[in-house]
């Protein structure tokens, strides 16, 4: 019976992304501690998948800085310092501020409408307290800002930085009242972009990421991320 269940889970499409997210969440919330060994076989059994997605997930987690691996040795949970996390959020705030400013200046009418409509509909997720789907929407919202800047190089830079911060940014939505606050912060960005006010959009986006950094610091202060 156990063997059948394992096959069903694999057929259902357990993706590398899901394994990355599951392990990252365990690290960020302190359920996996710095220095803890990450054995591919044990993790494959834990998530009921083959070793292939686990191996790729660990590779991506290494790129995020959450996992380290030395040649011919098992992967281990790294010790992400609070200072390093803060430096990444500082860079993210600057990059997102640039994207929002350029979006206010360069977005097409259709792009602005899509941004505004998506934001307006996201209030339903806030009212429902739907952290999972709001987190997915949040990625979409910020991706619209990156693309709306119409600068491929900046888009690549901000996307790479965001990928490394993704587990911490996602964790913020577990904090009480954070969904509603995020929605209000998004509203400031959207309003400025709809008015084509680049400076206001840049300030609002910078402030938004700075607040996200403060919210994520709650998790950075746990034993999972020692600084």
N, C-alpha and C positions, 0 to 999 in steps of 0.2 A: 504493500500500500504506500509506503514511504517513497518507493522508487517511482510509482505512478504519479504521485503528487509533484515530485521534482520535475518530471517531464512536462506536466501541465503548466508549471510556473515558467519553464523555459519557453514553451510554446506561446504563452501569453505575452512574451516579449519583454522579459526583464532586460533592460538596456544597460549599457555601460554608464550612461548618464544617471540612471537610478542607483547604481552601485556607488558611483562617485558621491552622489548626494547623501546616501545613507551613511557612508563612512565619514564624510565631511561633517555631517550633523553630530555623529558620535564624538568626533574630535572636538568640535566647537563647544558642545555642551558638557564636555569633561568626562564622558563615559569611556573615552579612550584617552589615556594619559600620555604626556611626552615620554618618549623612550620605549613605549609599548611596542612589542614586535607584532608585525602584521603578516601572518603566514597565509599565503595564497590558498592553500588547501583548506585551512580552517575557515577562512572567509567565504570560500566557495560553498562550504557546507552550511555556514550560517545563513547565507542569502539564497541557498538552494539554486545555484547556477554553476556553470562549468568554470574552470580556472581562467579561461580566455577573457571574459569580461572583467574578472577581478584583476588580472594582470594589466589590462588597459586602464582600468580605474585607478590603480596605484600609480601608473605612469602619469596620469593627469593630475593626481593629487600631489605628486612630486613637483610638477610644474607650478602648482598653486602654492607650494611652500609648506603644505600641511604634513607632508610625508617626505622622509629622506631615505635614500638607499645607497649603500656602498657596494662596489663590485663584489659579486659572489656572496652577498649577505642579504638577509631578509630586510624588507622595508620596515621602518619604524616611524612612529608618530614624532614629529619634530616639535621643538619648543619655540613657538612663534612668540616673540617678545611683544609686549605692549607698545614699545617704541616703534618697532618695525611696522606693526599694524597701523599705528597712527600716521606713519610716514606714507603708507599706501593710500590711506583715506585722504591725506592732504593732497597728494597728487591727483586722486580721483576728483576731489572737489574742484581743483583748478581746471581739469580737463572737461568736466561736465559743465562748468561755468562757461567755458569757451564754446562748447557745443550748443548750449542754450542761446548764447548771444548770437552765434552764427545762424542758428535755426530761426531766430526772430527776424533776421535780415534776409535769409535765403529760402525759407520754406515756401513751397508753392501753395496756392489756395487749397488744393485738395489735401495736401499734407497737413495744413493747419486744421482743416475741418476734421480729418481723421484723428488728430491728436485731441481736439476738443471733444469729439464724440466719444472716444475711448475713455477719456477722463470722466465725462458726465455719467457714463454707464457704470463706471467702477464704484460709484456710491452704493450700488446694490450689494456689491461684495462686502463693503464696509458695514452696511446695516445687518448683513447676514453673519458677520464675523468670520467670513470665509478666508482664513489665513492662506490656505494652499493656493486658491485661485487668485487671490489678490497678489501674492508673491509672483505668480506667473504673469499677471497683468503688469506688475511693476517692471518686470524685465522688458515687456513690450513697450511700455511708456518711455523708458529710458533709451531703448533702441531707436525709437522714432526721433528722439533728440539727436542721437549720434548721426543717423542718416540724414536728418534734416539740415545738418551743418554743411552737407555737400562738400566734404573734404575727406577723401578716402584715407589719408595718412592719419589724421586725427581720429577718425572712426576706428582704425586698427589699434591705435594706442589705447584709447579709452576702453575698447572691448577687451583687450588683453588684461588691462588693470582690473576691470570689473570681474573677469573670470577668477582672478586670484582672491577677490574679496567676496565672491558670491555666497559662500557659506555664512559669513558674518552678516552680510546684508539681509540674507533670508532669515537669520535667527532673530533679527530685530522685531519681526512681526509677532513673536511670542510674547512681547511685552504688552501689558495692559494699555489699551487706548492708542496703541501705535498705528493701527490701520487708519483711524480717523485723522490723526495728526499727519500721516503721510499724504492722505487725500488733500488736506488743507494746503500742505506744502506744494503738492503738484498743482493745485489751483493757482497759486501765485505764479508759477512758471508758465502755465497755459495762458493766463490772462496777459502776461507781458508779451508772450509770443504772438497772441492774436492781435495785440496792439502794435506789433513790429517794434517793440521797445527792447532793443538788444541789451542795453546796460541793465535794465531792470530784470530781464530774463536771466542774464549771467549772475547777477547778485542772488536771485531767488534759487537758482540751481546750486550755486556754491553753498548757500546757507542750508539747503536741503541735505546735501551730502555731509556737511559738517554735523548736522543734527543726527543723521544716520550713524556717523562715527561715534557720537556720544552714546547713542542707544546700543550700539554694538560693543561699546566698552564694558557694558554690564557683563558680557560673556568673556571678554578679554581679561577681566579681573578675576575670573575663576581659575581653578587649578589647571584647566585645560590650556590656558594661554598665559604663561607666567612672564612678567616683564620686570 
